[in-house]
């Protein structure tokens, strides 16, 4: 099959996962295999093909560069600094994605948002500039939130995800009220935590929760 012509638009993907062991939302990066910045860590990115949809390009970037699939993705913002790519002007559309449970390529690394190393291109600026957007999506954008949390999660994970994205500990009372206001999110059975006193709440998504509108 003849390959479609490429454009001067790239798609760069902030690919996330929640690490329940370390209680951190983590970002995936990989070492570039080609110039420019060969060997340097970068977000998975790819040049948009002519007529290709952004979501399809984002999935292609994550699959080719990281070796995983996604269970949710969406747009964030556009980066159009003329000197962002030494090869010439390339406009970049930043997307978010949440990785599925597949095993990534061996050279993929995951970092908490507070510890992202030096990255190629303007990728550190992308992470810094979009972090507040990701924070605002949590508990408001149902597609993003459910992709990150999975079908159920303890309240301790809700605290950890909020802290990881925002960079500060949430007010527990405000967070609990926010969780109670999310459409399709319900308190399920209590989960007993060994070695602790009172069991923590387990939050469970209704099957149709993602189809509902984001929380205002």
N, C-alpha and C positions, 0 to 999 in steps of 0.2 A: 504494500500500500504506500502511495506517495505521501510523504510527510507534509503537512500543511505549513505554509510560511509562518514564521514567528513575528511578533510585534516588538515594539520598544516598551512593552509593559511587562513587568515581572510580578509574581505573586510570592510573598514571603509569609511563612506560617509560624505563628507562635503556638507550638504544639505542647499541650499540657497533660499532666496526669496528677492524680492525688496519690501520694505515697502514704499509705495508712500506717506503715511501720514507723516512719520518721515524722509523720503528721505534717507533711509539707506538700504544697502544690509545687510541682517541678516542671521545668521547661527543658525541652529536648534540643540539643545541638549536635552537629556532626562536623568532622574535618573535611574541608573542601578538597576534592580530588583534581581540580583544574585551576588554572590561573583565571582571574587574579586571586590573590590570597590563598594559593595552594597550601594545604595543610593546616590552615587556620580554621578555628571553630566558627560555625555560622548557623543561622536559622535555615531550615529547609526552604529553598526557594527555587523557582523555575520560571522560564519565560513563557508568557501566555501565547498559545498558538492562535492563529487567525480563526475567529469564530468560536473559540473555546470559552465556556462559561467559567467564571471565577471559582465556583465550588469544585468543578471538575479539575481545574488546574491545581487547586490547593490539595485535593486528594492525591493527585499525581505526584506532587512535590513530596508529600509526607511518605507516600509509599516508596518512591524511588530513592529518596535520600535517607529515610529512617528505617524503612522496611516494615512499617506498621500500617494499619488502617485507622479510620477515625470513626467515632460514634457520635460526633457532632462537630459542626464547623459553621463559621459565619464571618462577615466582614468586620473590620475595625476602622481603619482609616487609610489615607493615601499619603505617601512620602514622595515629594517631587523636587527635592534639592538637586539642582543640575549637576553637581559634582559628586553625587553619592556613589556612582559607579565609574571607575577609571576607564572603562571601555567606551564610555560615552553616555549621553543622557538616557536614563531608563526610569520611568515612573514605576513605583512599586505600590501595590495594593497589599496592605497587611491584613492577614486573616487570623482568626483564632481557630484552633482545632483541639479536640480532646482525643487522645490516642485510645485505641481499643486495647485489649489485653494481649495482643500478639507480641512475640519476642522481637525486639528491634535488632538492627544490624549490630555487630560486635563493637563497632567504633562509635556508637551513639552514646552520648553522655546526658545525664539529667541533673539539673541544678535548681535549687530553690531560687526564687526571684530575687532574694537579697544577696545571692552569691553568684550571679551570672558572671562568667569570666569575660575577658576582652574578646569581642567577636569581629568578624570581617564586615566590610561595608559600613553601613550606618545601623547595624542590627542592634547594638546596645541602645542607641537612641530610640529604636522601635520599641524595645522592651520597656524603657523608661517612660516613653510617651504614651504607651497603651496600657500601662499597669492600672491607672485609675479607671480606664474604660472597662477593664476586666473586673475590677473590684465592683464597679457599678452594676455589672451584669449579674453578679452573684446574688441570688434570691429575687431577682427582678426578671431577668431573661430566662424563661423556663427551659428552653433548649440548651443553653449554656450550662445552667445549674444542674439539670438532671444528667447531662452527659458527664459532668465532673463528679457528681455525688454517687452515681449509680442508682439502682432502684430503691435502696434503703441505706440509711446511715445513722450512726449514733450522734447524739448532740455534741460529743467531744470532737467528732470530725467536722461538724458545722463550725465550731469555734476555731479549729485548726485551719480550715479552708479560708475563713474570713481573715484570720490573722496573716496567713501566708500571702494572700493577695493584697491586703491593705498595708501590711507592714506593721500593724499595731494590734494589740489585744482588743477584741470587741467588748462592749458592755453586754454582759450576759442577759440582763433584762431586756434590753433593746433587741438583741438578737433573737431571743425567744419570741418576742412579739412579732418580729419580722417573719420568722418561720411559721407562726400561726396564721399569718396573713397571706401566705403563698398559696394560690389556688392549686388544688390537687395534691397538696402535701399534708399528710395526716400523721398523728402520733400512733404508732403501732404498739406492739408488746414491749414491755420494759425489758432491757437487757441487763443481766446481772454481771457486774465487773468484778472478777476475782480479786480479793484483797481490799475491796472498797466497801463502803457502807451502803448507802442508798443506790439502787440500780438506776442507770441512766435511761433517758427516753430514746427510743428508736423511731426515727422518722421514715415514713414509707410513702412513695409516690403512687397516686392513682394511675391506672393504665393510660388514661386519656389526658394526663397533665400537660404534656408538651403541646397538645393541640390548642391549649388555651392561650389567651393574650398575656404578654409580659405584665408583671406587676408594676403599677405606677410608682 
